[in-house]
């Protein structure tokens, strides 16, 4: 059987990087999307090439812009015949006090976290249906289920909408494509580095049954399971991965 190919957005760092490394270790060919972190993306490509016997390429595209998504898809299919796995990981979170939040902030967040995911999933999902096989995993957040901080109200709303998008895509692409979302809690990533001070880590860990902040590899392991054959009967689900946060 030929190798499966995965397209991962926002793959140059954090959760996306961990997913890329995990899938590469399992023999998937990769197309790594990035927007700003060119050096990190290129370094990751080289690391994967040296460590694993897979094909891997990177491509710059802003997932909030349809024309750049079109370019990403065109490049991807110039390198691979099919995209079997799509991981929608790229996202932004703008931390502001509630009264400082603007409609423009909401638009910027939704353009990337929701509308871009819809457009890319529509293109790739329809191709998966034509091939009668595919797995799509959306990276949501436990903020989409429980509102913890009004300072991230637009991020939370975008991820809640992403959950419903996930369920609808599962219906649209049935029976050939499995579409699921994972909803991480606190994960120690670059996105959270300014928020997760040592004091905050200690405080938040007390609200987590595992008594620790999550690592990107925790999420990557779950994504790896969801894109494998072992998860073939899991579809249209939002799976929380937060160590038991309360």
N, C-alpha and C positions, 0 to 999 in steps of 0.2 A: 504493500500500500504506500502511495506517495505521501510525503509529509504534508500536514495541514499548515495553513498560513494564517497568521493572526495580525490584524491591524489594531494597534493600541494608540489612542490619542493621549496627549499629555504624558509621553512616555520617558521623558529625559530625567525625571527625578521622582523622589517620593514613592507613592503607591504605584504609579505607572512604571517606574524603573524596576521596582520589585516584581511586578507582574511580568515584565519583559524577561527578567532573569529567570523567573520560575518557569515560564513557558519555553524559553530556550533550553533550559535544563531537561525539559520533557520532549525535546525534538521538534518544536514548532518553528517554521520559518516566520520571520517577523518584518513588519513595516512599522517603524517607530515614528510617530508624529510628534513634533514639538513646535513651539511658537517662538519663544525668546531664548531658550537655553541651547543654542547651537553647539557650543563647545561640549557641554555635558552630553548632548545627544550623540555627537560624533565619538566621544570617548566611550560611551556605552556600546555603540556599534562595534568598536574595536575590541572591547572587553569580551563581548559575546562571541565575536568571530574567533578570538584566541581560545576561548574556553569551551565552546560548543560547536559541533559540526552542523551548523544551520546557515541558511541564507538570511541576511539581515541588512536592511537599508533604513535610512532616516529621511524625513521630508518635513520641511517647514510649512506650516499652514495654520492660520487663525481659524479655529472651528466656529467662531461667531460669524464668519463671512462665507456666504454660499459660493462665491467664485473661487475662494481658496480651498473649500471642500472639494469642488469640482476638479481643481488641479491636483489635490491629494489623491483622489480616486483615480484620475488618469495616470498619475505616476505609479500608483500601486499596481494597476493592471498592466503597466508596461514591464513590471518586474515579475508578477505572478499571474498565473492563469485564473486562480480563484482566490477569494477571501472567505475562509471557512469560519473564522472567529473575528468578531468585532468587540473590542472593549472600549466603551465610551467613558474615558477617565478624565479628560481635560475639563477643568472647571476653575472658576474664580470665586473668591469670598472677600468682599469688601467690608472691613470692620469699621463701623461708624456708630455714633450714638443715634438713637431712633430719631430725634428731632433734627439731626443733621442729614438724614437720609433723603435723597431726592428720587423723583421718578426716573431720571436719567440713570441713576445707580441701578434701579430695578431693571431697566431696559438692557444695560450692559451685562448684568448678571444673567438675565433670561436668554439673551442672544447666544451666550456661550453654553450655559448649563442646561438649556432646554431646546431652543430652536435649532442650534447646531447639531445637537444629538438627534433630533427628529429628522433633519435633512440628510445627514450622513447615514442614519439607520434606514431611511427610506430607500436610498440608492443601493446600499450594500444588501439590505434585507431582501429586496426584490430579486437581486442576483442570486442570493442564497436560495430563494424559493425556486428559481429556475433550475438550480443545481440540486434541488431537493435535499439540501443539508445546510445547516449553519447554526452557530451559537452566538448570541449577542448578550453581553453583560454590561449593564449600566452601573456606574459607581455613584450611588446615592449617599445618604447620610442619615444617622439616627436623629438628626435635627429635623428630618422630614416627617418624623412620627411624633416627636416630643419637642415642643418649643422651649429651648433652654435660655436663649439669649436674644432679646430684641435687637441687639447690635448686629445680628446677622439675619435680620428678618427677610431680606430679599433672597439670600442664599437658601434659607430654610424653605421659603415658598417655591423656589425653583426646583429644589430636590423633592418636595411633595408632588409637584407637577410631574417630575421625572418618574416617580413611582407609578402614577396613573398612565403615563406614556408607555412605560414598560409593560403593563398589563394589556394595553390596547395593541401594542406591537405584537405581543404574543398571540393575540387573537387574529390579527391581520396576517401574520406569516405562518399560521398553523396549517398543516401539521408538521411542516418540515424544519422549522426554525424554532429553537428554544430561546426565549427572551426572559432574562431574569435581572434583578438588581441586587446589589449588596449595599448595605447601609452601615458603614463604619461609625464607631464612636470616636473617642479621642485617639488619634494616631500621631505618633511622633514623626512629623514630616517638616519639610522646609516651609510649607504653607502655615504651619502652626508654631513655628519656632519663636515668633515674637509673643505668642499667647502662652505657650507652655514653659513658663519660668519654673525653676525648681520648686518654688512655693506652690504654684498652681498645680504642678504635677503631683505633689504630695497631697494637696487638698482634693483634687479630682480623683485620685487613686482610691480615696476612702469611699467614693460613691460607686466604685466598680468592684464587683464580687471577686474578680481575679486580683485585685489590689495592685494593678499596674496599668500604665498607659500602653495602648497597642502599638505594634511595630508594623511597618509596611508589609513585611513578609506574612503577617497574620492574614491580611486581606488577600495577598497574592495566592496563598494556599487555598483560600476559598474560591477565588476566581478560577484557579487551575482545576479544581474539582468540578465547577459548573461548566467548564468548556470540555470536560472529558466525557467519555461514554458512560462513566459511572453515574452521571447525573441526567441520563437521557429521559427520565420520567419527571423531572423537575422543570416546571414551565410557568411563567407568569407570576413569579414569586419575588417578594422583597425580603431578603434575608439579613437580619440585623447581626452585626458582628462588633460588639462593644464590650466584651468581657463580663457582661451582666451588669449594665449601668442602671442605677435607680436614683 
